[in-house]
Amino acid sequence: MGVLCRNVCCLVLLAVWASGQARAESLRCNGEIVSEGDSRLSVLRRCGQPALKDSQCAPVYVAGRLQPLPDHIAARVAPCVPIEDWLYERGPGFLTATVRFRAGVVQTVLYGQERP
């Protein structure tokens, strides 16, 4: 019973995770679409300069571990993954759009006050 319960729990968690991942947003700029997988250059070409930019370095995690790599190991391998958030003001009557880049590629597009 224990193994069956663990397998069912894993399947439920996987389904919940996958449903959250399936929500992909896109952004329309000047008649063109920006979506996951686009580069910074293509977003800049389609949408122009953002109103605000923010950047940070996300810690690197090893598959199968919930903790980031220790600093003395991470510094040699890959100290962090660059993350950038670009905020676009879309005008009156439209929600702001935040485009999040991970390693130079669009990871998510969020609208309004949602946090990336």
Residue pairs with C-beta under 8 A, 6 or more apart in sequence:
24 35
24 36
24 108
25 35
25 108
25 109
25 110
25 111
26 33
26 34
26 35
26 36
26 109
27 33
27 34
27 35
27 47
27 88
27 97
27 99
27 109
28 34
29 43
29 46
29 47
29 48
29 88
30 46
30 47
32 46
33 46
34 42
34 43
34 46
34 47
34 99
34 106
34 109
35 106
35 109
36 105
36 106
36 107
36 108
36 109
37 105
37 106
38 105
38 106
39 104
39 105
39 106
40 84
40 101
40 104
40 105
43 86
43 99
43 101
43 106
47 88
47 99
50 86
50 87
50 88
50 99
51 87
51 88
51 89
51 96
52 86
52 87
53 84
53 85
53 86
53 87
54 84
54 85
54 87
55 82
55 83
55 84
55 85
56 82
56 83
57 79
57 80
57 81
57 82
57 83
58 80
58 81
58 82
58 83
58 102
59 68
59 69
59 74
59 80
60 68
60 69
60 74
60 77
60 78
60 79
60 80
60 81
61 67
61 68
61 69
62 69
68 74
69 77
74 80
81 102
81 103
82 101
82 102
82 103
82 104
83 100
83 101
83 102
84 100
84 101
85 98
85 99
85 100
85 101
85 116
86 98
86 99
86 101
87 96
87 97
87 98
88 96
88 97
88 98
88 99
89 96
90 96
90 97
95 111
95 112
96 111
96 112
97 109
97 110
97 111
98 109
98 110
98 111
98 114
98 116
99 106
99 108
99 109
100 106
100 107
100 108
100 109
100 110
100 116
101 107
107 116
108 116
110 116
